[in-house]
Amino acid sequence: MNRIYLDHNATTAVDPAVLDAMLPYFTGEFGNASSIHTFGQRARAAVETAREQVAALVGARPQEIVFTSGGTESDNHAIFGVALSALTSSTSVTSTSPHVITTTIEHEAVLNACQALEIQGVAVTYLPVDHEGLINLDDLRQALRPETVLITVMHANNELGTLQPLAEIGRIAAEADVYFHTDAVQSAGKVPVDVKSLQLDLLSISGHKLYAPKGVGALFIKSGTRLRQFLYGGHHQRGFRPGTENVAGIVGLGKGAELARVSLETDAARISRLRDTLEHGILARVSDCRVNSANTPRTPNTSNILFPGLEGEALVIALDLKGVACSTGAACSSGAVEPSHVLTAIGLPGADARASIRFSLGRHTTDSEIAAALELIPAAVAHLRKLSPTYRAT
């Protein structure tokens, strides 16, 4: 069976060029990047090259890039770093607690961090979104307070692909003199990202969404940004992230960022065409279904489709048995009993949220794979609807 992988928002395969770049740092180039001898100097040079490659992808300066273990650590570092720095300052100067603004559709790495902050006395506002998954900029302006220290809004939603208006949010944050962080895990390498034009202070990315390995990521920290120390140890990475660097992983992330920057425009055009072919084909072949958040800017690779009358997990399993990999939403939430918080936030009832499937395409997705998927998906939906005690064709 030729398997078709349509779950690239969950993770991507390591690109062969990325693997080739990494391999020497598992063998002969094994030096510690903090050592001053030749082995260490070569490792350090590789890390700094990767720092330049990641910086180039997002329009930053190399010294503003800190390597982490992935998107979750980067998000946590940004959010706790700003909020707890402000909390420490506020307790010594005033009784007013710092305030953070986020949205209801963030990844759990952001939402759970914000909920943890609330326990520590930080106030958090969770902005709602409309039926397309976008925040209202007037809501953002009205949520601002004198004690607001951070706005954290994801760039691209991992389930819908919806792109938030970061440039406008950046202007609002800058005018209010508030730090602005974005989780760009699902956008970096898929759409253009420039930290300067977006007026970002902090930005998170993850290697395994960029055809690089799992377990490595990066955080852009604009020069001058005040962050409370997150980890304690040596003086690696200017003290922002102590610990011996994962040289091989960092090299892989750097190469992945370089490949993404060079091929972004070409990849986006080709993948967007394939995504549209998949959507149009499903809508033409399957009655009574629709694309969630179809009428707003999205990442070129993501499609979230509602198939009323089905349990999404049943369809995921049925398609997997036929060789098609997709998901019901965020991989971090797979197996959750509750419907997706993202889909309910855009107004879907629980049953419809559970009946929605995410297809996410990638650099190596082919026309023939999409054609094959368009034969398998309608048949699986039809079969499950026949078995459904609740589905009634409209």
Stockholm file with secondary structure:
# STOCKHOLM 1.0

chainA/1-394         MNRIYLDHNATTAVDPAVLDAMLPYFTGEFGNASSIHTFGQRARAAVETAREQVAALVGARPQEIVFTSGGTESDNHAIFGVALSALTSSTSVTSTSPHVITTTIEHEAVLNACQALEIQGVAVTYLPVDHEGLINLDDLRQALRPETVLITVMHANNELGTLQPLAEIGRIAAEADVYFHTDAVQSAGKVPVDVKSLQLDLLSISGHKLYAPKGVGALFIKSGTRLRQFLYGGHHQRGFRPGTENVAGIVGLGKGAELARVSLETDAARISRLRDTLEHGILARVSDCRVNSANTPRTPNTSNILFPGLEGEALVIALDLKGVACSTGAACSSGAVEPSHVLTAIGLPGADARASIRFSLGRHTTDSEIAAALELIPAAVAHLRKLSPTYRAT
#=GR chainA/1-394 SS CCCEECBTTTCCCCCHHHHHHHGGGGTTCCCCTTCCSHHHHHHHHHHHHHHHHHHHHHTCCGGGEEEESSHHHHHHHHHHHHHHHHHHHHHHHCSCCCEEEEETTCCHHHHHHHHHHHHTTCEEEEECBCTTSCBCHHHHHHHCCTTEEEEECCSBCTTTCBBCCHHHHHHHHHHHTCEEEEECTTTBTTBCCCTTTTTCSEEEEEGGGTTSCTTCEEEEECTTCCCCCCSCSSCGGGGTSCSCCCHHHHHHHHHHHHHHHHHHHHHHHHHHHHHHHHHHHHHHHSSSCEETTTTSCBCTTEEEEECTTSCHHHHHHHHHHHTEECBSSCGGGTTCSSCCHHHHHTTCCHHHHHTEEEEECCTTCCHHHHHHHHHHHHHHHHHHHHHCSSCCCC
#=GC SS_cons         CCCEECBTTTCCCCCHHHHHHHGGGGTTCCCCTTCCSHHHHHHHHHHHHHHHHHHHHHTCCGGGEEEESSHHHHHHHHHHHHHHHHHHHHHHHCSCCCEEEEETTCCHHHHHHHHHHHHTTCEEEEECBCTTSCBCHHHHHHHCCTTEEEEECCSBCTTTCBBCCHHHHHHHHHHHTCEEEEECTTTBTTBCCCTTTTTCSEEEEEGGGTTSCTTCEEEEECTTCCCCCCSCSSCGGGGTSCSCCCHHHHHHHHHHHHHHHHHHHHHHHHHHHHHHHHHHHHHHHSSSCEETTTTSCBCTTEEEEECTTSCHHHHHHHHHHHTEECBSSCGGGTTCSSCCHHHHHTTCCHHHHHTEEEEECCTTCCHHHHHHHHHHHHHHHHHHHHHCSSCCCC
//
